[in-house]
Amino acid sequence: MVCGKLAFCLLLCGLVAAVPTSNGRRDPADSVKLYEAFPSSVALFTSSNHTSFKCLSSSRTAFDPKAKTATYVWHFKGHSGHK
């Protein structure tokens, strides 16, 4: 019984002291690449249960990589799925 507890404590100490290896370099997200890759989007989750966001989607209307700007239009649909 004592050996089992000692082995468990040593295992926990080993896990606490373990340092994970680095998975490589992590660069910050590039928003220009994000805007370029996604010309449209769909809302999958809202923090509130507001019904107007149930069928929310968007489409990109303007994109300027030099100015690092993008413009999206949001499309709200009614309760029956129609505009």
Backbone as CSV, one residue per row, in Angstrom:
resi,resn,N_x,N_y,N_z,CA_x,CA_y,CA_z,C_x,C_y,C_z
1,MET,0.830,-1.188,0.000,0.000,0.000,0.000,0.872,1.249,0.000
2,VAL,1.910,1.244,0.829,2.806,2.397,0.910,3.586,2.541,-0.395
3,CYS,4.002,1.408,-0.976,4.736,1.454,-2.248,3.868,2.043,-3.353
4,GLY,2.601,1.705,-3.366,1.684,2.232,-4.376,1.517,3.738,-4.246
5,LYS,1.388,4.216,-3.004,1.247,5.653,-2.775,2.525,6.390,-3.148
6,LEU,3.675,5.790,-2.819,4.957,6.405,-3.154,5.136,6.470,-4.673
7,ALA,4.782,5.405,-5.358,4.898,5.390,-6.813,3.965,6.433,-7.436
8,PHE,2.772,6.561,-6.886,1.823,7.548,-7.387,2.342,8.970,-7.164
9,CYS,2.916,9.233,-5.998,3.483,10.553,-5.708,4.647,10.863,-6.638
10,LEU,5.497,9.872,-6.910,6.614,10.085,-7.829,6.106,10.357,-9.250
11,LEU,5.058,9.672,-9.639,4.465,9.906,-10.947,3.922,11.330,-11.046
12,LEU,3.216,11.770,-10.012,2.684,13.131,-10.014,3.801,14.168,-10.048
13,CYS,4.869,13.941,-9.285,6.009,14.868,-9.293,6.652,14.916,-10.677
14,GLY,6.754,13.781,-11.319,7.322,13.738,-12.661,6.460,14.480,-13.670
15,LEU,5.148,14.346,-13.544,4.246,15.049,-14.455,4.281,16.557,-14.240
16,VAL,4.389,16.976,-12.996,4.447,18.406,-12.698,5.745,19.007,-13.203
17,ALA,6.846,18.279,-13.071,8.154,18.797,-13.464,8.409,18.689,-14.965
18,ALA,7.594,17.941,-15.670,7.821,17.753,-17.106,7.593,19.057,-17.860
19,VAL,8.462,19.333,-18.790,8.348,20.527,-19.629,8.003,20.056,-21.038
20,PRO,6.871,20.500,-21.577,6.505,20.052,-22.921,7.468,20.615,-23.961
21,THR,7.695,19.843,-25.004,8.569,20.305,-26.075,7.815,21.296,-26.948
22,SER,8.535,22.170,-27.559,7.929,23.176,-28.418,7.502,22.534,-29.734
23,ASN,6.322,22.887,-30.196,5.811,22.354,-31.460,6.227,23.208,-32.643
24,GLY,7.186,24.027,-32.463,7.636,24.895,-33.546,7.314,26.346,-33.260
25,ARG,7.638,27.170,-34.200,7.427,28.596,-34.043,5.962,28.947,-34.256
26,ARG,5.433,29.783,-33.407,4.044,30.217,-33.538,4.030,31.687,-33.914
27,ASP,3.679,31.941,-35.146,3.596,33.310,-35.625,2.216,33.875,-35.300
28,PRO,2.128,35.177,-35.131,0.805,35.768,-34.911,-0.063,35.621,-36.158
29,ALA,-1.354,35.584,-35.952,-2.287,35.431,-37.073,-2.216,36.653,-37.983
30,ASP,-2.243,36.423,-39.272,-2.210,37.493,-40.257,-3.641,37.750,-40.729
31,SER,-4.217,38.868,-40.317,-5.613,39.146,-40.645,-5.826,39.342,-42.142
32,VAL,-4.819,39.831,-42.857,-4.965,40.020,-44.304,-5.144,38.669,-44.992
33,LYS,-4.386,37.665,-44.579,-4.546,36.321,-45.140,-5.915,35.744,-44.789
34,LEU,-6.392,36.049,-43.597,-7.709,35.581,-43.175,-8.797,36.186,-44.047
35,TYR,-8.744,37.498,-44.260,-9.739,38.160,-45.108,-9.666,37.657,-46.545
36,GLU,-8.469,37.388,-47.017,-8.293,36.906,-48.385,-8.856,35.491,-48.555
37,ALA,-8.707,34.658,-47.539,-9.116,33.256,-47.630,-10.621,33.055,-47.475
38,PHE,-11.305,33.983,-46.795,-12.732,33.798,-46.511,-13.564,34.921,-47.131
39,PRO,-14.069,34.714,-48.358,-14.919,35.734,-48.972,-16.337,35.767,-48.389
40,SER,-16.715,34.741,-47.655,-18.031,34.719,-47.018,-17.920,33.975,-45.692
41,SER,-18.920,34.163,-44.830,-18.903,33.495,-43.527,-20.329,33.198,-43.088
42,VAL,-20.447,32.317,-42.097,-21.730,31.930,-41.517,-21.560,31.888,-40.011
43,ALA,-22.517,32.433,-39.273,-22.471,32.394,-37.811,-22.902,31.009,-37.338
44,LEU,-22.040,30.360,-36.557,-22.350,29.032,-36.031,-22.806,29.076,-34.584
45,PHE,-22.439,30.135,-33.871,-22.744,30.208,-32.448,-22.920,31.661,-32.047
46,THR,-23.857,31.923,-31.156,-23.994,33.246,-30.560,-23.999,33.095,-29.053
47,SER,-23.503,34.093,-28.367,-23.470,34.028,-26.912,-24.851,34.271,-26.317
48,SER,-25.736,34.874,-27.084,-27.115,35.060,-26.634,-28.032,34.234,-27.536
49,ASN,-29.226,34.024,-27.088,-30.177,33.231,-27.865,-31.081,34.155,-28.678
50,HIS,-30.495,35.154,-29.299,-31.265,36.124,-30.082,-31.627,35.506,-31.427
51,THR,-32.905,35.532,-31.775,-33.369,34.834,-32.977,-32.901,35.485,-34.275
52,SER,-32.556,36.763,-34.262,-32.125,37.404,-35.511,-30.764,36.907,-35.973
53,PHE,-29.996,36.290,-35.079,-28.683,35.772,-35.447,-28.714,34.302,-35.863
54,LYS,-29.887,33.685,-35.905,-29.981,32.253,-36.209,-29.486,31.917,-37.612
55,CYS,-29.776,32.749,-38.591,-29.384,32.481,-39.980,-28.453,33.569,-40.500
56,LEU,-27.551,34.033,-39.680,-26.660,35.125,-40.056,-25.548,34.621,-40.965
57,SER,-25.339,35.331,-42.057,-24.221,35.041,-42.950,-23.659,36.373,-43.428
58,SER,-22.512,36.336,-44.065,-21.915,37.569,-44.578,-21.186,37.281,-45.878
59,SER,-21.004,38.329,-46.656,-20.230,38.213,-47.889,-19.313,39.427,-47.993
60,ARG,-18.126,39.186,-48.500,-17.143,40.262,-48.623,-17.471,41.100,-49.853
61,THR,-17.532,42.413,-49.684,-17.832,43.308,-50.800,-16.608,44.081,-51.259
62,ALA,-15.633,44.256,-50.390,-14.416,44.986,-50.766,-13.241,44.416,-49.989
63,PHE,-12.079,44.378,-50.651,-10.864,43.875,-50.012,-9.672,44.616,-50.596
64,ASP,-8.873,45.224,-49.737,-7.679,45.956,-50.159,-6.500,45.462,-49.327
65,PRO,-5.681,44.547,-49.888,-4.569,44.002,-49.103,-3.499,45.039,-48.769
66,LYS,-3.334,46.052,-49.605,-2.330,47.083,-49.307,-2.747,47.933,-48.112
67,ALA,-4.018,48.297,-48.058,-4.525,49.087,-46.934,-4.900,48.205,-45.745
68,LYS,-4.880,46.885,-45.945,-5.240,45.900,-44.916,-6.661,46.133,-44.398
69,THR,-7.599,46.274,-45.338,-9.001,46.459,-44.972,-9.882,45.509,-45.769
70,ALA,-10.991,45.161,-45.175,-12.007,44.341,-45.835,-13.371,44.807,-45.352
71,THR,-14.343,44.755,-46.238,-15.706,45.140,-45.893,-16.622,43.953,-46.148
72,TYR,-17.411,43.614,-45.143,-18.367,42.514,-45.247,-19.776,43.059,-45.058
73,VAL,-20.741,42.472,-45.759,-22.153,42.799,-45.586,-22.800,41.631,-44.860
74,TRP,-23.519,41.930,-43.780,-24.210,40.896,-43.021,-25.582,40.672,-43.619
75,HIS,-25.983,39.398,-43.703,-27.292,39.023,-44.235,-28.096,38.378,-43.105
76,PHE,-29.143,39.071,-42.665,-30.047,38.533,-41.652,-31.245,37.930,-42.364
77,LYS,-31.688,36.763,-41.925,-32.868,36.124,-42.511,-33.954,36.037,-41.453
78,GLY,-35.189,36.006,-41.921,-36.322,35.945,-41.015,-36.485,34.568,-40.385
79,HIS,-37.502,34.437,-39.544,-37.756,33.181,-38.836,-38.062,32.029,-39.782
80,SER,-38.652,32.325,-40.945,-38.998,31.256,-41.879,-37.863,30.940,-42.848
81,GLY,-36.722,31.639,-42.735,-35.589,31.368,-43.601,-35.533,32.242,-44.826
82,HIS,-36.466,33.183,-44.955,-36.496,34.091,-46.103,-35.957,35.449,-45.695
83,LYS,-35.517,36.212,-46.684,-34.997,37.558,-46.417,-36.106,38.503,-46.030
